[in-house]
Amino acid sequence: MGSVIPSSRFLEQRIVEASNLSAARRVVELGPGTGGTTRTFLRHLAQDAQLLSIELSPYFHDLLGEIADPRFTNHLGSAEDLAEILALHNMGQPDVVISGIPFSKMPEPVATLVAQAVKDNLVEGGRFIAYQFRRDVAAITDPIMGAPANCTMELRNIPPMRVYSWHKAADGR
């Protein structure tokens, strides 16, 4: 969890828009924390969509277990194991991966493995959205996925957050 204060509705809306959630069918959320953003994502997903959340903390994983939605799968594990987790849950390549995990607090080798796992598992044309209050995610992800297609700042959040968007090109970059 990157912040002790839940994400604001303004930040959640910015993430929803950047993700184009209404068009997505397979979505992965990395580091859902207490589940506030998860509930927002479910409100914007189509009825035939799937949302897989991957949470490292057993405490937050238990909190997420309270979400009763047939489109939602709650997984306790590490984002660096994305391929194995997708296979375990019979989920194809995601259209969107949304990350709230604080890349600034991760050891660089682990953060690099997570960014590579996202790239390797996203469908062609898929989107990686990361909301962060520090720039570390860009320094780690840019060499793997190229420069972000977009980066916006949401000031109506405590702390203010950057919302980064990468798109996986058809040629795999």
Chimera marker file (.cmm) of the C-alpha trace (Angstrom):
<marker_set name="trace">
<marker id="1" x="0.000" y="0.000" z="0.000" r="1" g="1" b="0" radius="0.5"/>
<marker id="2" x="1.565" y="3.247" z="-1.138" r="1" g="1" b="0" radius="0.5"/>
<marker id="3" x="-0.586" y="5.579" z="0.960" r="1" g="1" b="0" radius="0.5"/>
<marker id="4" x="-2.336" y="5.417" z="4.314" r="1" g="1" b="0" radius="0.5"/>
<marker id="5" x="-5.287" y="7.365" z="2.851" r="1" g="1" b="0" radius="0.5"/>
<marker id="6" x="-7.643" y="5.636" z="0.388" r="1" g="1" b="0" radius="0.5"/>
<marker id="7" x="-7.663" y="6.821" z="-3.218" r="1" g="1" b="0" radius="0.5"/>
<marker id="8" x="-9.993" y="9.747" z="-3.891" r="1" g="1" b="0" radius="0.5"/>
<marker id="9" x="-12.954" y="9.420" z="-6.247" r="1" g="1" b="0" radius="0.5"/>
<marker id="10" x="-11.111" y="11.819" z="-8.577" r="1" g="1" b="0" radius="0.5"/>
<marker id="11" x="-8.096" y="9.519" z="-8.771" r="1" g="1" b="0" radius="0.5"/>
<marker id="12" x="-10.318" y="6.480" z="-9.221" r="1" g="1" b="0" radius="0.5"/>
<marker id="13" x="-12.130" y="8.202" z="-12.103" r="1" g="1" b="0" radius="0.5"/>
<marker id="14" x="-8.831" y="9.138" z="-13.755" r="1" g="1" b="0" radius="0.5"/>
<marker id="15" x="-7.681" y="5.493" z="-13.543" r="1" g="1" b="0" radius="0.5"/>
<marker id="16" x="-10.997" y="4.239" z="-14.951" r="1" g="1" b="0" radius="0.5"/>
<marker id="17" x="-10.704" y="6.622" z="-17.902" r="1" g="1" b="0" radius="0.5"/>
<marker id="18" x="-7.036" y="5.813" z="-18.573" r="1" g="1" b="0" radius="0.5"/>
<marker id="19" x="-7.841" y="2.092" z="-18.437" r="1" g="1" b="0" radius="0.5"/>
<marker id="20" x="-10.908" y="2.233" z="-20.700" r="1" g="1" b="0" radius="0.5"/>
<marker id="21" x="-12.430" y="-0.286" z="-18.303" r="1" g="1" b="0" radius="0.5"/>
<marker id="22" x="-15.832" y="-0.350" z="-19.977" r="1" g="1" b="0" radius="0.5"/>
<marker id="23" x="-14.215" y="-1.976" z="-23.050" r="1" g="1" b="0" radius="0.5"/>
<marker id="24" x="-11.927" y="-4.356" z="-21.132" r="1" g="1" b="0" radius="0.5"/>
<marker id="25" x="-12.812" y="-8.020" z="-20.650" r="1" g="1" b="0" radius="0.5"/>
<marker id="26" x="-9.823" y="-9.230" z="-18.621" r="1" g="1" b="0" radius="0.5"/>
<marker id="27" x="-8.363" y="-6.882" z="-16.016" r="1" g="1" b="0" radius="0.5"/>
<marker id="28" x="-5.645" y="-7.476" z="-13.438" r="1" g="1" b="0" radius="0.5"/>
<marker id="29" x="-5.210" y="-5.223" z="-10.432" r="1" g="1" b="0" radius="0.5"/>
<marker id="30" x="-1.815" y="-5.355" z="-8.718" r="1" g="1" b="0" radius="0.5"/>
<marker id="31" x="-1.801" y="-4.260" z="-5.083" r="1" g="1" b="0" radius="0.5"/>
<marker id="32" x="-5.496" y="-3.564" z="-4.486" r="1" g="1" b="0" radius="0.5"/>
<marker id="33" x="-4.936" y="-2.801" z="-0.790" r="1" g="1" b="0" radius="0.5"/>
<marker id="34" x="-8.240" y="-2.411" z="1.077" r="1" g="1" b="0" radius="0.5"/>
<marker id="35" x="-10.339" y="-2.825" z="-2.082" r="1" g="1" b="0" radius="0.5"/>
<marker id="36" x="-11.705" y="0.687" z="-2.599" r="1" g="1" b="0" radius="0.5"/>
<marker id="37" x="-10.364" y="0.910" z="-6.142" r="1" g="1" b="0" radius="0.5"/>
<marker id="38" x="-11.392" y="-2.709" z="-6.749" r="1" g="1" b="0" radius="0.5"/>
<marker id="39" x="-15.024" y="-1.879" z="-6.012" r="1" g="1" b="0" radius="0.5"/>
<marker id="40" x="-14.838" y="1.140" z="-8.326" r="1" g="1" b="0" radius="0.5"/>
<marker id="41" x="-13.371" y="-0.988" z="-11.126" r="1" g="1" b="0" radius="0.5"/>
<marker id="42" x="-16.152" y="-3.558" z="-10.731" r="1" g="1" b="0" radius="0.5"/>
<marker id="43" x="-18.772" y="-0.800" z="-11.096" r="1" g="1" b="0" radius="0.5"/>
<marker id="44" x="-17.248" y="0.134" z="-14.474" r="1" g="1" b="0" radius="0.5"/>
<marker id="45" x="-16.632" y="-3.341" z="-15.884" r="1" g="1" b="0" radius="0.5"/>
<marker id="46" x="-19.029" y="-5.111" z="-18.234" r="1" g="1" b="0" radius="0.5"/>
<marker id="47" x="-21.037" y="-8.038" z="-16.866" r="1" g="1" b="0" radius="0.5"/>
<marker id="48" x="-18.948" y="-10.522" z="-18.880" r="1" g="1" b="0" radius="0.5"/>
<marker id="49" x="-15.604" y="-9.082" z="-17.742" r="1" g="1" b="0" radius="0.5"/>
<marker id="50" x="-13.174" y="-10.593" z="-15.216" r="1" g="1" b="0" radius="0.5"/>
<marker id="51" x="-11.148" y="-8.801" z="-12.551" r="1" g="1" b="0" radius="0.5"/>
<marker id="52" x="-8.236" y="-10.605" z="-10.924" r="1" g="1" b="0" radius="0.5"/>
<marker id="53" x="-6.609" y="-8.859" z="-7.965" r="1" g="1" b="0" radius="0.5"/>
<marker id="54" x="-3.160" y="-9.887" z="-6.809" r="1" g="1" b="0" radius="0.5"/>
<marker id="55" x="-2.354" y="-8.838" z="-3.252" r="1" g="1" b="0" radius="0.5"/>
<marker id="56" x="0.835" y="-9.623" z="-1.328" r="1" g="1" b="0" radius="0.5"/>
<marker id="57" x="-0.504" y="-8.804" z="2.145" r="1" g="1" b="0" radius="0.5"/>
<marker id="58" x="-2.557" y="-11.545" z="3.853" r="1" g="1" b="0" radius="0.5"/>
<marker id="59" x="-4.405" y="-8.841" z="5.811" r="1" g="1" b="0" radius="0.5"/>
<marker id="60" x="-5.541" y="-6.972" z="2.680" r="1" g="1" b="0" radius="0.5"/>
<marker id="61" x="-6.237" y="-10.268" z="0.901" r="1" g="1" b="0" radius="0.5"/>
<marker id="62" x="-8.671" y="-11.160" z="3.697" r="1" g="1" b="0" radius="0.5"/>
<marker id="63" x="-10.386" y="-7.756" z="3.400" r="1" g="1" b="0" radius="0.5"/>
<marker id="64" x="-10.777" y="-8.294" z="-0.356" r="1" g="1" b="0" radius="0.5"/>
<marker id="65" x="-12.457" y="-11.623" z="0.395" r="1" g="1" b="0" radius="0.5"/>
<marker id="66" x="-15.516" y="-9.620" z="1.488" r="1" g="1" b="0" radius="0.5"/>
<marker id="67" x="-16.164" y="-8.554" z="-2.112" r="1" g="1" b="0" radius="0.5"/>
<marker id="68" x="-18.955" y="-10.755" z="-3.451" r="1" g="1" b="0" radius="0.5"/>
<marker id="69" x="-18.988" y="-10.399" z="-7.226" r="1" g="1" b="0" radius="0.5"/>
<marker id="70" x="-18.801" y="-13.364" z="-9.620" r="1" g="1" b="0" radius="0.5"/>
<marker id="71" x="-16.493" y="-11.366" z="-11.917" r="1" g="1" b="0" radius="0.5"/>
<marker id="72" x="-13.918" y="-10.942" z="-9.144" r="1" g="1" b="0" radius="0.5"/>
<marker id="73" x="-11.050" y="-13.281" z="-8.237" r="1" g="1" b="0" radius="0.5"/>
<marker id="74" x="-8.934" y="-12.517" z="-5.178" r="1" g="1" b="0" radius="0.5"/>
<marker id="75" x="-5.395" y="-13.976" z="-5.243" r="1" g="1" b="0" radius="0.5"/>
<marker id="76" x="-2.754" y="-13.876" z="-2.497" r="1" g="1" b="0" radius="0.5"/>
<marker id="77" x="0.660" y="-13.702" z="-4.136" r="1" g="1" b="0" radius="0.5"/>
<marker id="78" x="3.320" y="-11.634" z="-5.831" r="1" g="1" b="0" radius="0.5"/>
<marker id="79" x="2.844" y="-9.660" z="-9.045" r="1" g="1" b="0" radius="0.5"/>
<marker id="80" x="6.159" y="-10.994" z="-10.338" r="1" g="1" b="0" radius="0.5"/>
<marker id="81" x="4.399" y="-14.384" z="-10.693" r="1" g="1" b="0" radius="0.5"/>
<marker id="82" x="1.746" y="-12.948" z="-13.012" r="1" g="1" b="0" radius="0.5"/>
<marker id="83" x="2.001" y="-15.666" z="-15.692" r="1" g="1" b="0" radius="0.5"/>
<marker id="84" x="1.559" y="-18.479" z="-13.180" r="1" g="1" b="0" radius="0.5"/>
<marker id="85" x="-1.315" y="-16.692" z="-11.441" r="1" g="1" b="0" radius="0.5"/>
<marker id="86" x="-3.149" y="-16.099" z="-14.731" r="1" g="1" b="0" radius="0.5"/>
<marker id="87" x="-2.747" y="-19.788" z="-15.608" r="1" g="1" b="0" radius="0.5"/>
<marker id="88" x="-3.907" y="-20.904" z="-12.152" r="1" g="1" b="0" radius="0.5"/>
<marker id="89" x="-7.145" y="-18.951" z="-12.586" r="1" g="1" b="0" radius="0.5"/>
<marker id="90" x="-7.636" y="-19.943" z="-16.261" r="1" g="1" b="0" radius="0.5"/>
<marker id="91" x="-7.477" y="-16.315" z="-17.293" r="1" g="1" b="0" radius="0.5"/>
<marker id="92" x="-6.110" y="-15.332" z="-20.677" r="1" g="1" b="0" radius="0.5"/>
<marker id="93" x="-3.881" y="-12.371" z="-21.357" r="1" g="1" b="0" radius="0.5"/>
<marker id="94" x="-5.322" y="-9.258" z="-19.719" r="1" g="1" b="0" radius="0.5"/>
<marker id="95" x="-6.472" y="-6.246" z="-21.712" r="1" g="1" b="0" radius="0.5"/>
<marker id="96" x="-5.501" y="-4.013" z="-18.811" r="1" g="1" b="0" radius="0.5"/>
<marker id="97" x="-3.159" y="-4.282" z="-15.836" r="1" g="1" b="0" radius="0.5"/>
<marker id="98" x="-3.632" y="-1.595" z="-13.185" r="1" g="1" b="0" radius="0.5"/>
<marker id="99" x="-0.995" y="-1.179" z="-10.515" r="1" g="1" b="0" radius="0.5"/>
<marker id="100" x="-1.192" y="0.650" z="-7.243" r="1" g="1" b="0" radius="0.5"/>
<marker id="101" x="1.845" y="-1.122" z="-5.822" r="1" g="1" b="0" radius="0.5"/>
<marker id="102" x="4.498" y="1.392" z="-4.745" r="1" g="1" b="0" radius="0.5"/>
<marker id="103" x="7.399" y="0.712" z="-7.109" r="1" g="1" b="0" radius="0.5"/>
<marker id="104" x="9.479" y="3.175" z="-5.050" r="1" g="1" b="0" radius="0.5"/>
<marker id="105" x="9.378" y="0.790" z="-2.073" r="1" g="1" b="0" radius="0.5"/>
<marker id="106" x="10.263" y="-2.380" z="-4.008" r="1" g="1" b="0" radius="0.5"/>
<marker id="107" x="13.785" y="-3.673" z="-4.496" r="1" g="1" b="0" radius="0.5"/>
<marker id="108" x="14.749" y="-2.741" z="-8.068" r="1" g="1" b="0" radius="0.5"/>
<marker id="109" x="15.229" y="-6.360" z="-9.232" r="1" g="1" b="0" radius="0.5"/>
<marker id="110" x="11.708" y="-7.248" z="-8.054" r="1" g="1" b="0" radius="0.5"/>
<marker id="111" x="10.219" y="-4.109" z="-9.621" r="1" g="1" b="0" radius="0.5"/>
<marker id="112" x="11.928" y="-4.975" z="-12.911" r="1" g="1" b="0" radius="0.5"/>
<marker id="113" x="10.523" y="-8.524" z="-12.764" r="1" g="1" b="0" radius="0.5"/>
<marker id="114" x="7.022" y="-7.112" z="-12.186" r="1" g="1" b="0" radius="0.5"/>
<marker id="115" x="7.305" y="-4.691" z="-15.133" r="1" g="1" b="0" radius="0.5"/>
<marker id="116" x="8.598" y="-7.492" z="-17.374" r="1" g="1" b="0" radius="0.5"/>
<marker id="117" x="5.790" y="-9.816" z="-16.246" r="1" g="1" b="0" radius="0.5"/>
<marker id="118" x="3.228" y="-7.145" z="-17.113" r="1" g="1" b="0" radius="0.5"/>
<marker id="119" x="4.696" y="-6.658" z="-20.579" r="1" g="1" b="0" radius="0.5"/>
<marker id="120" x="5.020" y="-10.392" z="-21.232" r="1" g="1" b="0" radius="0.5"/>
<marker id="121" x="1.422" y="-11.126" z="-20.258" r="1" g="1" b="0" radius="0.5"/>
<marker id="122" x="-0.518" y="-8.159" z="-21.641" r="1" g="1" b="0" radius="0.5"/>
<marker id="123" x="-2.458" y="-8.799" z="-24.822" r="1" g="1" b="0" radius="0.5"/>
<marker id="124" x="-1.205" y="-6.898" z="-27.890" r="1" g="1" b="0" radius="0.5"/>
<marker id="125" x="-2.664" y="-3.411" z="-27.682" r="1" g="1" b="0" radius="0.5"/>
<marker id="126" x="-3.187" y="-3.859" z="-23.934" r="1" g="1" b="0" radius="0.5"/>
<marker id="127" x="-2.695" y="-1.105" z="-21.394" r="1" g="1" b="0" radius="0.5"/>
<marker id="128" x="-0.583" y="-0.914" z="-18.253" r="1" g="1" b="0" radius="0.5"/>
<marker id="129" x="-1.798" y="1.775" z="-15.871" r="1" g="1" b="0" radius="0.5"/>
<marker id="130" x="0.219" y="2.654" z="-12.779" r="1" g="1" b="0" radius="0.5"/>
<marker id="131" x="-0.806" y="5.260" z="-10.238" r="1" g="1" b="0" radius="0.5"/>
<marker id="132" x="2.094" y="6.443" z="-8.138" r="1" g="1" b="0" radius="0.5"/>
<marker id="133" x="3.176" y="9.472" z="-6.160" r="1" g="1" b="0" radius="0.5"/>
<marker id="134" x="6.833" y="9.020" z="-7.120" r="1" g="1" b="0" radius="0.5"/>
<marker id="135" x="8.419" y="8.591" z="-10.566" r="1" g="1" b="0" radius="0.5"/>
<marker id="136" x="10.204" y="5.271" z="-9.898" r="1" g="1" b="0" radius="0.5"/>
<marker id="137" x="7.735" y="3.233" z="-11.968" r="1" g="1" b="0" radius="0.5"/>
<marker id="138" x="8.686" y="5.155" z="-15.129" r="1" g="1" b="0" radius="0.5"/>
<marker id="139" x="12.407" y="4.627" z="-14.574" r="1" g="1" b="0" radius="0.5"/>
<marker id="140" x="11.787" y="0.887" z="-14.215" r="1" g="1" b="0" radius="0.5"/>
<marker id="141" x="9.103" y="0.391" z="-16.888" r="1" g="1" b="0" radius="0.5"/>
<marker id="142" x="10.413" y="2.697" z="-19.658" r="1" g="1" b="0" radius="0.5"/>
<marker id="143" x="13.357" y="0.410" z="-20.609" r="1" g="1" b="0" radius="0.5"/>
<marker id="144" x="10.924" y="-2.522" z="-20.824" r="1" g="1" b="0" radius="0.5"/>
<marker id="145" x="7.830" y="-0.961" z="-22.433" r="1" g="1" b="0" radius="0.5"/>
<marker id="146" x="9.128" y="2.336" z="-23.775" r="1" g="1" b="0" radius="0.5"/>
<marker id="147" x="8.074" y="5.786" z="-22.661" r="1" g="1" b="0" radius="0.5"/>
<marker id="148" x="4.549" y="6.049" z="-21.275" r="1" g="1" b="0" radius="0.5"/>
<marker id="149" x="1.854" y="7.007" z="-23.775" r="1" g="1" b="0" radius="0.5"/>
<marker id="150" x="0.527" y="9.407" z="-21.166" r="1" g="1" b="0" radius="0.5"/>
<marker id="151" x="1.197" y="10.668" z="-17.662" r="1" g="1" b="0" radius="0.5"/>
<marker id="152" x="-1.295" y="12.879" z="-15.850" r="1" g="1" b="0" radius="0.5"/>
<marker id="153" x="-1.331" y="14.271" z="-12.346" r="1" g="1" b="0" radius="0.5"/>
<marker id="154" x="-4.334" y="14.043" z="-10.059" r="1" g="1" b="0" radius="0.5"/>
<marker id="155" x="-4.006" y="16.810" z="-7.512" r="1" g="1" b="0" radius="0.5"/>
<marker id="156" x="-7.350" y="16.033" z="-5.837" r="1" g="1" b="0" radius="0.5"/>
<marker id="157" x="-5.864" y="13.101" z="-3.968" r="1" g="1" b="0" radius="0.5"/>
<marker id="158" x="-3.772" y="12.879" z="-0.799" r="1" g="1" b="0" radius="0.5"/>
<marker id="159" x="-0.991" y="12.620" z="-1.736" r="1" g="1" b="0" radius="0.5"/>
<marker id="160" x="-1.305" y="13.863" z="-5.333" r="1" g="1" b="0" radius="0.5"/>
<marker id="161" x="-0.777" y="10.970" z="-7.745" r="1" g="1" b="0" radius="0.5"/>
<marker id="162" x="0.637" y="10.498" z="-11.208" r="1" g="1" b="0" radius="0.5"/>
<marker id="163" x="-1.297" y="8.168" z="-13.480" r="1" g="1" b="0" radius="0.5"/>
<marker id="164" x="0.981" y="6.555" z="-16.076" r="1" g="1" b="0" radius="0.5"/>
<marker id="165" x="-0.285" y="4.720" z="-19.172" r="1" g="1" b="0" radius="0.5"/>
<marker id="166" x="1.729" y="2.357" z="-21.334" r="1" g="1" b="0" radius="0.5"/>
<marker id="167" x="0.326" y="0.546" z="-24.360" r="1" g="1" b="0" radius="0.5"/>
<marker id="168" x="1.769" y="-2.729" z="-25.568" r="1" g="1" b="0" radius="0.5"/>
<marker id="169" x="2.397" y="-2.332" z="-29.280" r="1" g="1" b="0" radius="0.5"/>
<marker id="170" x="1.436" y="-5.009" z="-31.783" r="1" g="1" b="0" radius="0.5"/>
<marker id="171" x="5.143" y="-5.775" z="-32.267" r="1" g="1" b="0" radius="0.5"/>
<marker id="172" x="5.379" y="-6.648" z="-28.542" r="1" g="1" b="0" radius="0.5"/>
<marker id="173" x="7.103" y="-3.462" z="-27.418" r="1" g="1" b="0" radius="0.5"/>
<link id1="1" id2="2" r="1" g="1" b="0" radius="0.2"/>
<link id1="2" id2="3" r="1" g="1" b="0" radius="0.2"/>
<link id1="3" id2="4" r="1" g="1" b="0" radius="0.2"/>
<link id1="4" id2="5" r="1" g="1" b="0" radius="0.2"/>
<link id1="5" id2="6" r="1" g="1" b="0" radius="0.2"/>
<link id1="6" id2="7" r="1" g="1" b="0" radius="0.2"/>
<link id1="7" id2="8" r="1" g="1" b="0" radius="0.2"/>
<link id1="8" id2="9" r="1" g="1" b="0" radius="0.2"/>
<link id1="9" id2="10" r="1" g="1" b="0" radius="0.2"/>
<link id1="10" id2="11" r="1" g="1" b="0" radius="0.2"/>
<link id1="11" id2="12" r="1" g="1" b="0" radius="0.2"/>
<link id1="12" id2="13" r="1" g="1" b="0" radius="0.2"/>
<link id1="13" id2="14" r="1" g="1" b="0" radius="0.2"/>
<link id1="14" id2="15" r="1" g="1" b="0" radius="0.2"/>
<link id1="15" id2="16" r="1" g="1" b="0" radius="0.2"/>
<link id1="16" id2="17" r="1" g="1" b="0" radius="0.2"/>
<link id1="17" id2="18" r="1" g="1" b="0" radius="0.2"/>
<link id1="18" id2="19" r="1" g="1" b="0" radius="0.2"/>
<link id1="19" id2="20" r="1" g="1" b="0" radius="0.2"/>
<link id1="20" id2="21" r="1" g="1" b="0" radius="0.2"/>
<link id1="21" id2="22" r="1" g="1" b="0" radius="0.2"/>
<link id1="22" id2="23" r="1" g="1" b="0" radius="0.2"/>
<link id1="23" id2="24" r="1" g="1" b="0" radius="0.2"/>
<link id1="24" id2="25" r="1" g="1" b="0" radius="0.2"/>
<link id1="25" id2="26" r="1" g="1" b="0" radius="0.2"/>
<link id1="26" id2="27" r="1" g="1" b="0" radius="0.2"/>
<link id1="27" id2="28" r="1" g="1" b="0" radius="0.2"/>
<link id1="28" id2="29" r="1" g="1" b="0" radius="0.2"/>
<link id1="29" id2="30" r="1" g="1" b="0" radius="0.2"/>
<link id1="30" id2="31" r="1" g="1" b="0" radius="0.2"/>
<link id1="31" id2="32" r="1" g="1" b="0" radius="0.2"/>
<link id1="32" id2="33" r="1" g="1" b="0" radius="0.2"/>
<link id1="33" id2="34" r="1" g="1" b="0" radius="0.2"/>
<link id1="34" id2="35" r="1" g="1" b="0" radius="0.2"/>
<link id1="35" id2="36" r="1" g="1" b="0" radius="0.2"/>
<link id1="36" id2="37" r="1" g="1" b="0" radius="0.2"/>
<link id1="37" id2="38" r="1" g="1" b="0" radius="0.2"/>
<link id1="38" id2="39" r="1" g="1" b="0" radius="0.2"/>
<link id1="39" id2="40" r="1" g="1" b="0" radius="0.2"/>
<link id1="40" id2="41" r="1" g="1" b="0" radius="0.2"/>
<link id1="41" id2="42" r="1" g="1" b="0" radius="0.2"/>
<link id1="42" id2="43" r="1" g="1" b="0" radius="0.2"/>
<link id1="43" id2="44" r="1" g="1" b="0" radius="0.2"/>
<link id1="44" id2="45" r="1" g="1" b="0" radius="0.2"/>
<link id1="45" id2="46" r="1" g="1" b="0" radius="0.2"/>
<link id1="46" id2="47" r="1" g="1" b="0" radius="0.2"/>
<link id1="47" id2="48" r="1" g="1" b="0" radius="0.2"/>
<link id1="48" id2="49" r="1" g="1" b="0" radius="0.2"/>
<link id1="49" id2="50" r="1" g="1" b="0" radius="0.2"/>
<link id1="50" id2="51" r="1" g="1" b="0" radius="0.2"/>
<link id1="51" id2="52" r="1" g="1" b="0" radius="0.2"/>
<link id1="52" id2="53" r="1" g="1" b="0" radius="0.2"/>
<link id1="53" id2="54" r="1" g="1" b="0" radius="0.2"/>
<link id1="54" id2="55" r="1" g="1" b="0" radius="0.2"/>
<link id1="55" id2="56" r="1" g="1" b="0" radius="0.2"/>
<link id1="56" id2="57" r="1" g="1" b="0" radius="0.2"/>
<link id1="57" id2="58" r="1" g="1" b="0" radius="0.2"/>
<link id1="58" id2="59" r="1" g="1" b="0" radius="0.2"/>
<link id1="59" id2="60" r="1" g="1" b="0" radius="0.2"/>
<link id1="60" id2="61" r="1" g="1" b="0" radius="0.2"/>
<link id1="61" id2="62" r="1" g="1" b="0" radius="0.2"/>
<link id1="62" id2="63" r="1" g="1" b="0" radius="0.2"/>
<link id1="63" id2="64" r="1" g="1" b="0" radius="0.2"/>
<link id1="64" id2="65" r="1" g="1" b="0" radius="0.2"/>
<link id1="65" id2="66" r="1" g="1" b="0" radius="0.2"/>
<link id1="66" id2="67" r="1" g="1" b="0" radius="0.2"/>
<link id1="67" id2="68" r="1" g="1" b="0" radius="0.2"/>
<link id1="68" id2="69" r="1" g="1" b="0" radius="0.2"/>
<link id1="69" id2="70" r="1" g="1" b="0" radius="0.2"/>
<link id1="70" id2="71" r="1" g="1" b="0" radius="0.2"/>
<link id1="71" id2="72" r="1" g="1" b="0" radius="0.2"/>
<link id1="72" id2="73" r="1" g="1" b="0" radius="0.2"/>
<link id1="73" id2="74" r="1" g="1" b="0" radius="0.2"/>
<link id1="74" id2="75" r="1" g="1" b="0" radius="0.2"/>
<link id1="75" id2="76" r="1" g="1" b="0" radius="0.2"/>
<link id1="76" id2="77" r="1" g="1" b="0" radius="0.2"/>
<link id1="77" id2="78" r="1" g="1" b="0" radius="0.2"/>
<link id1="78" id2="79" r="1" g="1" b="0" radius="0.2"/>
<link id1="79" id2="80" r="1" g="1" b="0" radius="0.2"/>
<link id1="80" id2="81" r="1" g="1" b="0" radius="0.2"/>
<link id1="81" id2="82" r="1" g="1" b="0" radius="0.2"/>
<link id1="82" id2="83" r="1" g="1" b="0" radius="0.2"/>
<link id1="83" id2="84" r="1" g="1" b="0" radius="0.2"/>
<link id1="84" id2="85" r="1" g="1" b="0" radius="0.2"/>
<link id1="85" id2="86" r="1" g="1" b="0" radius="0.2"/>
<link id1="86" id2="87" r="1" g="1" b="0" radius="0.2"/>
<link id1="87" id2="88" r="1" g="1" b="0" radius="0.2"/>
<link id1="88" id2="89" r="1" g="1" b="0" radius="0.2"/>
<link id1="89" id2="90" r="1" g="1" b="0" radius="0.2"/>
<link id1="90" id2="91" r="1" g="1" b="0" radius="0.2"/>
<link id1="91" id2="92" r="1" g="1" b="0" radius="0.2"/>
<link id1="92" id2="93" r="1" g="1" b="0" radius="0.2"/>
<link id1="93" id2="94" r="1" g="1" b="0" radius="0.2"/>
<link id1="94" id2="95" r="1" g="1" b="0" radius="0.2"/>
<link id1="95" id2="96" r="1" g="1" b="0" radius="0.2"/>
<link id1="96" id2="97" r="1" g="1" b="0" radius="0.2"/>
<link id1="97" id2="98" r="1" g="1" b="0" radius="0.2"/>
<link id1="98" id2="99" r="1" g="1" b="0" radius="0.2"/>
<link id1="99" id2="100" r="1" g="1" b="0" radius="0.2"/>
<link id1="100" id2="101" r="1" g="1" b="0" radius="0.2"/>
<link id1="101" id2="102" r="1" g="1" b="0" radius="0.2"/>
<link id1="102" id2="103" r="1" g="1" b="0" radius="0.2"/>
<link id1="103" id2="104" r="1" g="1" b="0" radius="0.2"/>
<link id1="104" id2="105" r="1" g="1" b="0" radius="0.2"/>
<link id1="105" id2="106" r="1" g="1" b="0" radius="0.2"/>
<link id1="106" id2="107" r="1" g="1" b="0" radius="0.2"/>
<link id1="107" id2="108" r="1" g="1" b="0" radius="0.2"/>
<link id1="108" id2="109" r="1" g="1" b="0" radius="0.2"/>
<link id1="109" id2="110" r="1" g="1" b="0" radius="0.2"/>
<link id1="110" id2="111" r="1" g="1" b="0" radius="0.2"/>
<link id1="111" id2="112" r="1" g="1" b="0" radius="0.2"/>
<link id1="112" id2="113" r="1" g="1" b="0" radius="0.2"/>
<link id1="113" id2="114" r="1" g="1" b="0" radius="0.2"/>
<link id1="114" id2="115" r="1" g="1" b="0" radius="0.2"/>
<link id1="115" id2="116" r="1" g="1" b="0" radius="0.2"/>
<link id1="116" id2="117" r="1" g="1" b="0" radius="0.2"/>
<link id1="117" id2="118" r="1" g="1" b="0" radius="0.2"/>
<link id1="118" id2="119" r="1" g="1" b="0" radius="0.2"/>
<link id1="119" id2="120" r="1" g="1" b="0" radius="0.2"/>
<link id1="120" id2="121" r="1" g="1" b="0" radius="0.2"/>
<link id1="121" id2="122" r="1" g="1" b="0" radius="0.2"/>
<link id1="122" id2="123" r="1" g="1" b="0" radius="0.2"/>
<link id1="123" id2="124" r="1" g="1" b="0" radius="0.2"/>
<link id1="124" id2="125" r="1" g="1" b="0" radius="0.2"/>
<link id1="125" id2="126" r="1" g="1" b="0" radius="0.2"/>
<link id1="126" id2="127" r="1" g="1" b="0" radius="0.2"/>
<link id1="127" id2="128" r="1" g="1" b="0" radius="0.2"/>
<link id1="128" id2="129" r="1" g="1" b="0" radius="0.2"/>
<link id1="129" id2="130" r="1" g="1" b="0" radius="0.2"/>
<link id1="130" id2="131" r="1" g="1" b="0" radius="0.2"/>
<link id1="131" id2="132" r="1" g="1" b="0" radius="0.2"/>
<link id1="132" id2="133" r="1" g="1" b="0" radius="0.2"/>
<link id1="133" id2="134" r="1" g="1" b="0" radius="0.2"/>
<link id1="134" id2="135" r="1" g="1" b="0" radius="0.2"/>
<link id1="135" id2="136" r="1" g="1" b="0" radius="0.2"/>
<link id1="136" id2="137" r="1" g="1" b="0" radius="0.2"/>
<link id1="137" id2="138" r="1" g="1" b="0" radius="0.2"/>
<link id1="138" id2="139" r="1" g="1" b="0" radius="0.2"/>
<link id1="139" id2="140" r="1" g="1" b="0" radius="0.2"/>
<link id1="140" id2="141" r="1" g="1" b="0" radius="0.2"/>
<link id1="141" id2="142" r="1" g="1" b="0" radius="0.2"/>
<link id1="142" id2="143" r="1" g="1" b="0" radius="0.2"/>
<link id1="143" id2="144" r="1" g="1" b="0" radius="0.2"/>
<link id1="144" id2="145" r="1" g="1" b="0" radius="0.2"/>
<link id1="145" id2="146" r="1" g="1" b="0" radius="0.2"/>
<link id1="146" id2="147" r="1" g="1" b="0" radius="0.2"/>
<link id1="147" id2="148" r="1" g="1" b="0" radius="0.2"/>
<link id1="148" id2="149" r="1" g="1" b="0" radius="0.2"/>
<link id1="149" id2="150" r="1" g="1" b="0" radius="0.2"/>
<link id1="150" id2="151" r="1" g="1" b="0" radius="0.2"/>
<link id1="151" id2="152" r="1" g="1" b="0" radius="0.2"/>
<link id1="152" id2="153" r="1" g="1" b="0" radius="0.2"/>
<link id1="153" id2="154" r="1" g="1" b="0" radius="0.2"/>
<link id1="154" id2="155" r="1" g="1" b="0" radius="0.2"/>
<link id1="155" id2="156" r="1" g="1" b="0" radius="0.2"/>
<link id1="156" id2="157" r="1" g="1" b="0" radius="0.2"/>
<link id1="157" id2="158" r="1" g="1" b="0" radius="0.2"/>
<link id1="158" id2="159" r="1" g="1" b="0" radius="0.2"/>
<link id1="159" id2="160" r="1" g="1" b="0" radius="0.2"/>
<link id1="160" id2="161" r="1" g="1" b="0" radius="0.2"/>
<link id1="161" id2="162" r="1" g="1" b="0" radius="0.2"/>
<link id1="162" id2="163" r="1" g="1" b="0" radius="0.2"/>
<link id1="163" id2="164" r="1" g="1" b="0" radius="0.2"/>
<link id1="164" id2="165" r="1" g="1" b="0" radius="0.2"/>
<link id1="165" id2="166" r="1" g="1" b="0" radius="0.2"/>
<link id1="166" id2="167" r="1" g="1" b="0" radius="0.2"/>
<link id1="167" id2="168" r="1" g="1" b="0" radius="0.2"/>
<link id1="168" id2="169" r="1" g="1" b="0" radius="0.2"/>
<link id1="169" id2="170" r="1" g="1" b="0" radius="0.2"/>
<link id1="170" id2="171" r="1" g="1" b="0" radius="0.2"/>
<link id1="171" id2="172" r="1" g="1" b="0" radius="0.2"/>
<link id1="172" id2="173" r="1" g="1" b="0" radius="0.2"/>
</marker_set>
